[in-house]
């Protein structure tokens, strides 16, 4: 009997999740169906009891990553730390929540041979930047947030939270116009450059030339203006598609302990890129 999985969100039109997860099930030899469920926030409790509890597992996207938590039986330590769940496993009547975004981020950097050391600058201070910053800081590497002037208050609030959560973190912020000097790894955690606004990049060409490594969480388009220009400069640069695929890989580990060959995942990243382009 096929296992049942899905991704939930609202709205949830053009998601890559079915394409990626169906391929991962094929690679692991798992007989499973994977669907898409548009769940209105006002119906989350009803649909949790009526639909979601009957699935073997599911992924979660905006706006349910926090809202789902009160309904679950338990969540793992990393999900508690981030206050966010994007993967749920239903086993033996117990629903357990996980967050795979942090692991997907780290694995994407490892895959691209982008180091987490030296001077690490994260552009933005929203939810994606928060996750990335914690993962860098947990490896005892300093983080510099580079933000817009209008986001200074948000950056200060995030840094205050980090200082309360971690022991002696090396974390600071500057505004993007102030950003200068050599940067080991620049990480874009903003939506700047995302389709359809593909003619923009979050830093200037002069600032970008000082970056040895660049990672952009944006995966549509596959190569943002930031990534294209970074490569022209000779930087080691990687877009966000690999992060999307690797966080899906981690979901499968939580569901059924599946592991995958790195070559298969590399091909899946390439095929996912082609699929996105075809859409």
Buried (B, 14 or more C-beta within 10 A) or exposed (E): EEBBBBBBBBEBEEBBBBBBBBBBBEBBEBEBBBBBBEBEEEEBEEBBEEBBEEBBBBBBBEBBBEBBBEBBEEBBEBBBBBEBBBBBBBEEEEBBBBBBBBBBBBBBBBBBEBBBEEBBBBBBBBBBBBBBBBBBBBEEBBBBBBBBEEBBEBBBEBBEEBEEEBEEBEBEBBBBEEBEEEBBBBBBBBBBBBEEEBEEBBBEEEBBBBBBBBBBBBBBBBBBBBBBBBBEBEBBBBBBBBBBBBBBBBBBBBBBEBEBEEEBBEEBBBBBBEBBEEE
